[in-house]
Amino acid sequence: MGQANTWFEPQKSSSLSLSLLLRVFFAACIILGPLTFFVYGILAPQGRGGQAIIAANIAENPLLNQWHLLFGVLASFFLPIGFLGLSLLALRCSPWLGGLSVILSLPGWTPLSGLIALDALSYDIAQMGGGTQLIALWNRFNGNAVIFSYTFIYAVCHLLCAILVGIALGRTRLIPIWAAVALILFSPLLIIGFPTHLFILLLLSLVVLEIGSIPAALAMLKGRDEPASIT
């Protein structure tokens, strides 16, 4: 039988090192995305609405708050690239599901950078002591058309992408079934946890995302259209 044509299969020996570099890069982002977002969530000041979130930022240790913002920035880079890698992995053996995942991956996660900017605004307002006008500015910024668009696109696309990637990788056996289920569970846990303000569910959603991402990263490193050897 002829050799399978894969999107990272080196056609010449000179391309082997580049192929390996890209696979390592995507695998690292797949693992680091949920991990950095989890740390970001742990360190994030908790509050709903302008006044509450500014008060939480004022009460927070400034150094921890700066670390929270740093991990948010890191997650805003790792997650879009990592999900693009997951989608390309799914594209190997599931063209339709993988293709839809590729389309959703970047629009689903790149708006996160805009939401991290809102956190940065909260931090700056807190450092300035809060105040009625600054809180009104926060509420106006949070409710404007730009942030609303970012939030809507982010919510719809990244939740759908995680489900499609989990289904595609599970049905093609590129990762174990338990890992595929973990990827799929990320979205419903987040959907339940966010409106109910159950912080533990939000963190749990990132834990299961990380659990599912590790076998996917290993499958990415293999660079072949065959199931991952993980039981």
Protein Blocks (a to p, Z undefined) as FASTA:
>chain_A
ZZdddfklcfbfklmmmmmmmmmmmmmmmmmmmmmmmmmmmmpccdedjklmmmmmmmpc
fklmmmmmmmmmmmmmmmmmmmmmmmmmmmmmmmklmmmmmmmmmmmmmmmmmmmmmmmm
mmmmmmnopajklmmmmmmmmmmmklmmmmmmmmmmmmmmmmmmmmmmmmnopacfklmm
mmmmmmmmmmmmmmnopaklmmmmmmmmmmmmmmmmmmmmnopacddddZZ
